[in-house]
């Protein structure tokens, strides 16, 4: 009879250990996926920051362009008078 109790206890511990291993494996997999997502997000943020910097620096209108536009407008006005 005592042998039977030990067998039952052993089986329960064995199941618990298997469950814990499964949970540990799943947590490891989740950690790996999280790390990959964090790395990908970092790369995306760097790319977006570069694109924003390009957009901001490239959108200003040069003063020469404004001067030429003004001259064209004033010349057009003068020619129509």
MMTF fields as JSON, N, C-alpha, C and O atoms, coordinates in Angstrom:
{
  "mmtfVersion": "1.0.0",
  "mmtfProducer": "UNKNOWN",
  "numBonds": 323,
  "numAtoms": 324,
  "numGroups": 81,
  "numChains": 1,
  "numModels": 1,
  "chainsPerModel": [1],
  "groupsPerChain": [81],
  "chainIdList": ["A"],
  "bondAtomList": [4, 2, 8, 6, 12, 10, 16, 14, 20, 18, 24, 22, 28, 26, 32, 30, 36, 34, 40, 38, 44, 42, 48, 46, 52, 50, 56, 54, 60, 58, 64, 62, 68, 66, 72, 70, 76, 74, 80, 78, 84, 82, 88, 86, 92, 90, 96, 94, 100, 98, 104, 102, 108, 106, 112, 110, 116, 114, 120, 118, 124, 122, 128, 126, 132, 130, 136, 134, 140, 138, 144, 142, 148, 146, 152, 150, 156, 154, 160, 158, 164, 162, 168, 166, 172, 170, 176, 174, 180, 178, 184, 182, 188, 186, 192, 190, 196, 194, 200, 198, 204, 202, 208, 206, 212, 210, 216, 214, 220, 218, 224, 222, 228, 226, 232, 230, 236, 234, 240, 238, 244, 242, 248, 246, 252, 250, 256, 254, 260, 258, 264, 262, 268, 266, 272, 270, 276, 274, 280, 278, 284, 282, 288, 286, 292, 290, 296, 294, 300, 298, 304, 302, 308, 306, 312, 310, 316, 314, 320, 318],
  "bondOrderList": [1, 1, 1, 1, 1, 1, 1, 1, 1, 1, 1, 1, 1, 1, 1, 1, 1, 1, 1, 1, 1, 1, 1, 1, 1, 1, 1, 1, 1, 1, 1, 1, 1, 1, 1, 1, 1, 1, 1, 1, 1, 1, 1, 1, 1, 1, 1, 1, 1, 1, 1, 1, 1, 1, 1, 1, 1, 1, 1, 1, 1, 1, 1, 1, 1, 1, 1, 1, 1, 1, 1, 1, 1, 1, 1, 1, 1, 1, 1, 1],
  "groupList": [{"groupName": "UNK", "atomNameList": ["N", "CA", "C", "O"], "elementList": ["N", "C", "C", "O"], "formalChargeList": [0, 0, 0, 0], "bondAtomList": [1, 0, 2, 1, 3, 2], "bondOrderList": [1, 1, 2], "singleLetterCode": "X", "chemCompType": "L-PEPTIDE LINKING"}],
  "groupTypeList": [0, 0, 0, 0, 0, 0, 0, 0, 0, 0, 0, 0, 0, 0, 0, 0, 0, 0, 0, 0, 0, 0, 0, 0, 0, 0, 0, 0, 0, 0, 0, 0, 0, 0, 0, 0, 0, 0, 0, 0, 0, 0, 0, 0, 0, 0, 0, 0, 0, 0, 0, 0, 0, 0, 0, 0, 0, 0, 0, 0, 0, 0, 0, 0, 0, 0, 0, 0, 0, 0, 0, 0, 0, 0, 0, 0, 0, 0, 0, 0, 0],
  "groupIdList": [1, 2, 3, 4, 5, 6, 7, 8, 9, 10, 11, 12, 13, 14, 15, 16, 17, 18, 19, 20, 21, 22, 23, 24, 25, 26, 27, 28, 29, 30, 31, 32, 33, 34, 35, 36, 37, 38, 39, 40, 41, 42, 43, 44, 45, 46, 47, 48, 49, 50, 51, 52, 53, 54, 55, 56, 57, 58, 59, 60, 61, 62, 63, 64, 65, 66, 67, 68, 69, 70, 71, 72, 73, 74, 75, 76, 77, 78, 79, 80, 81],
  "secStructList": [7, 2, 2, 2, 2, 2, 2, 2, 2, 2, 2, 2, 2, 2, 2, 2, 2, 2, 2, 2, 2, 2, 2, 2, 2, 2, 2, 2, 2, 2, 2, 2, 2, 2, 2, 2, 2, 2, 2, 2, 2, 2, 2, 2, 2, 2, 2, 2, 2, 2, 2, 2, 2, 2, 2, 2, 2, 2, 1, 1, 7, 7, 2, 2, 2, 2, 2, 2, 2, 2, 2, 2, 2, 2, 2, 2, 2, 2, 2, 2, 7],
  "xCoordList": [0.804, 0.0, 0.847, 0.539, 1.888, 2.702, 3.309, 3.479, 3.63, 4.214, 3.234, 3.646, 2.003, 0.964, 0.858, 0.666, 0.978, 0.921, 2.107, 1.949, 3.278, 4.464, 4.34, 4.764, 3.747, 3.535, 2.602, 2.844, 1.561, 0.603, 1.268, 1.079, 2.032, 2.735, 3.729, 3.842, 4.441, 5.408, 4.716, 5.215, 3.583, 2.832, 2.364, 2.434, 1.888, 1.426, 2.579, 2.452, 3.703, 4.873, 5.368, 5.786, 5.312, 5.747, 4.863, 5.365, 3.551, 2.636, 2.89, 2.887, 3.106, 3.385, 4.666, 4.716, 5.68, 6.953, 6.77, 7.317, 6.005, 5.742, 4.97, 5.262, 3.989, 3.224, 4.123, 4.038, 4.981, 5.884, 6.855, 7.174, 7.32, 8.22, 7.491, 8.048, 6.268, 5.479, 5.283, 5.44, 4.94, 4.761, 6.057, 6.054, 7.151, 8.453, 8.801, 9.293, 8.549, 8.805, 7.954, 8.436, 6.681, 5.792, 6.237, 6.166, 6.692, 7.195, 8.457, 8.638, 9.321, 10.536, 10.177, 10.758, 9.225, 8.795, 8.189, 8.454, 7.384, 6.798, 7.887, 7.812, 8.884, 9.99, 10.749, 11.118, 10.977, 11.664, 10.856, 11.407, 9.563, 8.706, 8.675, 8.714, 8.607, 8.599, 9.893, 9.869, 11.009, 12.299, 12.374, 12.871, 11.871, 11.875, 11.001, 11.372, 9.848, 8.964, 9.612, 9.498, 10.281, 10.961, 12.06, 12.218, 12.804, 13.866, 13.263, 13.766, 12.174, 11.52, 10.944, 11.035, 10.354, 9.828, 10.936, 10.757, 12.075, 13.211, 13.66, 13.924, 13.746, 14.146, 13.12, 13.487, 11.84, 10.796, 10.859, 10.695, 11.094, 11.2, 12.386, 12.281, 13.508, 14.679, 14.385, 14.744, 13.728, 13.392, 12.43, 12.608, 11.426, 10.467, 11.14, 10.83, 12.048, 12.745, 13.559, 13.602, 14.206, 14.973, 14.053, 14.372, 12.91, 11.97, 11.401, 11.231, 11.11, 10.599, 11.647, 11.331, 12.898, 13.98, 14.127, 14.334, 14.02, 14.108, 12.956, 13.151, 11.76, 10.577, 10.664, 10.363, 11.064, 11.155, 12.214, 11.991, 13.357, 14.426, 14.142, 14.667, 13.33, 13.096, 11.887, 11.671, 11.095, 9.862, 10.008, 9.095, 11.105, 11.246, 11.432, 12.106, 10.83, 10.915, 12.125, 12.3, 12.937, 14.139, 13.735, 12.766, 14.482, 14.17, 14.298, 13.555, 15.22, 15.376, 14.099, 13.685, 13.478, 12.231, 11.132, 10.372, 11.054, 10.047, 10.3, 9.361, 11.559, 11.892, 11.513, 10.939, 11.842, 11.499, 9.983, 9.485, 9.251, 7.791, 7.241, 6.345, 7.782, 7.325, 7.602, 6.75, 8.787, 9.129, 8.195, 7.748, 7.9, 6.994, 5.611, 4.995, 5.119, 3.792, 3.77, 2.858, 4.778, 4.797, 4.991, 4.403, 5.804, 5.983, 4.661, 4.288, 3.954, 2.655, 1.664, 0.901, 1.668, 0.768, 1.141, 0.282, 2.442, 2.906, 2.544, 2.16, 2.652, 2.37, 0.888, 0.522, 0.033, -1.416, -1.928, -3.042, -1.181, -1.639, -1.462, -1.795],
  "yCoordList": [-1.205, 0.0, 1.27, 2.168, 1.414, 2.632, 2.87, 4.013, 1.805, 1.961, 2.681, 3.504, 2.393, 2.999, 4.499, 5.276, 4.911, 6.332, 7.064, 8.159, 6.478, 7.099, 7.232, 8.224, 6.209, 6.275, 7.429, 8.147, 7.602, 8.691, 10.059, 10.972, 10.179, 11.44, 11.715, 12.848, 10.696, 10.837, 11.284, 12.163, 10.683, 11.041, 12.493, 13.217, 12.914, 14.301, 15.276, 16.277, 14.986, 15.851, 15.861, 16.894, 14.712, 14.613, 15.479, 16.186, 15.427, 16.277, 17.755, 18.572, 18.091, 19.485, 19.98, 21.104, 19.161, 19.546, 19.733, 20.673, 18.847, 18.982, 20.272, 20.973, 20.577, 21.816, 23.037, 23.989, 22.997, 24.116, 24.272, 25.394, 23.174, 23.247, 23.837, 24.658, 23.422, 23.965, 25.466, 26.235, 25.876, 27.301, 28.07, 29.17, 27.499, 28.141, 28.285, 29.331, 27.241, 27.312, 28.389, 29.128, 28.479, 29.492, 30.897, 31.823, 31.056, 32.365, 32.745, 33.905, 31.778, 32.031, 32.471, 33.419, 31.784, 32.139, 33.541, 34.32, 33.86, 35.196, 36.256, 37.321, 35.967, 36.904, 37.139, 38.271, 36.076, 36.202, 37.065, 37.944, 36.816, 37.615, 39.073, 39.978, 39.296, 40.666, 41.379, 42.539, 40.702, 41.299, 41.641, 42.704, 40.727, 41.004, 42.219, 43.052, 42.315, 43.459, 44.764, 45.794, 44.715, 45.916, 46.359, 47.551, 45.413, 45.741, 46.328, 47.319, 45.716, 46.22, 47.614, 48.472, 47.844, 49.171, 50.213, 51.337, 49.839, 50.765, 51.134, 52.3, 50.129, 50.399, 51.296, 52.213, 51.029, 51.856, 53.298, 54.237, 53.471, 54.823, 55.569, 56.756, 54.885, 55.528, 55.947, 57.045, 55.061, 55.36, 56.556, 57.452, 56.559, 57.666, 58.975, 60.027, 58.917, 60.13, 60.703, 61.918, 59.824, 60.297, 60.908, 61.943, 60.262, 60.788, 62.133, 63.037, 62.265, 63.537, 64.628, 65.755, 64.292, 65.272, 65.727, 66.911, 64.788, 65.151, 66.062, 67.063, 65.713, 66.494, 67.903, 68.875, 68.012, 69.318, 70.178, 71.368, 69.597, 70.397, 70.715, 71.694, 69.912, 70.114, 70.963, 71.288, 71.334, 72.056, 73.568, 74.28, 74.067, 75.519, 76.077, 75.479, 77.212, 77.858, 78.788, 79.602, 78.651, 79.482, 80.932, 81.203, 81.843, 83.263, 83.666, 84.527, 83.06, 83.364, 82.988, 83.711, 81.872, 81.452, 82.475, 82.83, 82.94, 83.956, 85.256, 85.885, 85.654, 86.874, 86.757, 87.679, 85.613, 85.401, 85.412, 85.983, 84.779, 84.767, 86.186, 86.575, 86.951, 88.331, 89.168, 89.94, 89.009, 89.752, 89.378, 90.242, 88.086, 87.629, 88.236, 88.673, 88.273, 88.845, 90.334, 90.834, 91.037, 92.487, 92.828, 93.793, 92.053, 92.274, 92.037, 92.802, 90.976, 90.697, 91.812, 92.177, 92.35, 93.476, 94.687, 95.342, 94.973, 96.135, 95.969, 96.947, 94.772, 94.541, 94.674, 95.054, 94.374, 94.462, 95.887, 96.174, 96.771, 98.165, 98.971, 100.156],
  "zCoordList": [0.0, 0.0, 0.0, -0.783, 0.816, 0.769, -0.601, -1.025, -1.278, -2.622, -3.545, -4.363, -3.427, -4.233, -3.965, -4.901, -2.731, -2.367, -2.976, -3.516, -2.894, -3.473, -4.986, -5.578, -5.594, -7.043, -7.404, -8.375, -6.64, -6.889, -6.696, -7.5, -5.641, -5.37, -6.488, -6.956, -6.913, -7.99, -9.281, -9.984, -9.584, -10.789, -10.728, -11.722, -9.561, -9.417, -9.59, -10.295, -8.946, -9.096, -10.538, -11.061, -11.156, -12.544, -13.438, -14.312, -13.222, -14.002, -13.73, -14.651, -12.477, -12.126, -12.788, -13.289, -12.789, -13.411, -14.909, -15.488, -15.546, -16.976, -17.265, -18.234, -16.421, -16.596, -16.439, -17.215, -15.429, -15.209, -16.374, -16.768, -16.92, -18.071, -19.275, -20.003, -19.477, -20.581, -20.403, -21.351, -19.189, -18.912, -19.11, -19.662, -18.664, -18.823, -20.302, -20.727, -21.082, -22.528, -23.186, -24.043, -22.784, -23.35, -22.958, -23.766, -21.722, -21.29, -22.055, -22.423, -22.292, -23.059, -24.475, -25.003, -25.081, -26.436, -26.457, -27.373, -25.459, -25.361, -25.208, -25.822, -24.399, -24.204, -25.513, -25.828, -26.264, -27.552, -28.517, -29.182, -28.591, -29.484, -29.05, -29.885, -27.757, -27.236, -27.595, -28.007, -27.444, -27.792, -29.265, -29.636, -30.122, -31.56, -31.884, -32.711, -31.233, -31.467, -30.995, -31.66, -29.86, -29.362, -30.324, -30.585, -30.84, -31.804, -33.066, -33.596, -33.557, -34.77, -34.542, -35.419, -33.373, -33.06, -33.02, -33.488, -32.462, -32.409, -33.822, -34.113, -34.695, -36.077, -36.772, -37.507, -36.536, -37.148, -36.645, -37.424, -35.358, -34.805, -35.395, -35.702, -35.555, -36.148, -37.586, -38.009, -38.329, -39.712, -39.788, -40.614, -38.93, -38.922, -38.526, -39.085, -37.575, -37.154, -38.309, -38.503, -39.076, -40.231, -41.284, -41.869, -41.522, -42.51, -42.065, -42.883, -40.791, -40.272, -40.415, -40.796, -40.107, -40.233, -41.677, -41.942, -42.61, -44.028, -44.418, -45.107, -43.976, -44.323, -43.754, -44.447, -42.525, -41.88, -42.549, -42.773, -42.869, -43.461, -44.929, -45.459, -45.58, -47.004, -47.33, -48.497, -46.344, -46.639, -46.597, -47.015, -46.116, -46.053, -47.468, -48.306, -47.705, -49.016, -49.01, -48.103, -50.02, -50.106, -50.366, -51.075, -49.79, -49.978, -51.452, -51.922, -52.171, -53.596, -54.353, -55.259, -53.993, -54.645, -54.377, -55.278, -53.147, -52.818, -53.579, -54.067, -53.677, -54.405, -55.878, -56.458, -56.472, -57.887, -58.085, -59.056, -57.163, -57.275, -57.158, -57.907, -56.218, -56.036, -57.289, -57.729, -57.848, -59.067, -60.205, -60.959, -60.331, -61.393, -61.202, -62.174, -59.99, -59.71, -60.005, -60.664, -59.515, -59.718, -61.189, -61.678, -61.906, -63.348, -64.071, -64.96, -63.687, -64.296, -64.051, -64.945, -62.857, -62.527, -63.368, -63.957, -63.413, -64.198, -65.663, -66.304, -66.214, -67.629, -67.931, -69.043, -66.979, -67.229, -67.073, -67.513, -66.479, -66.291, -67.506, -67.515]
}
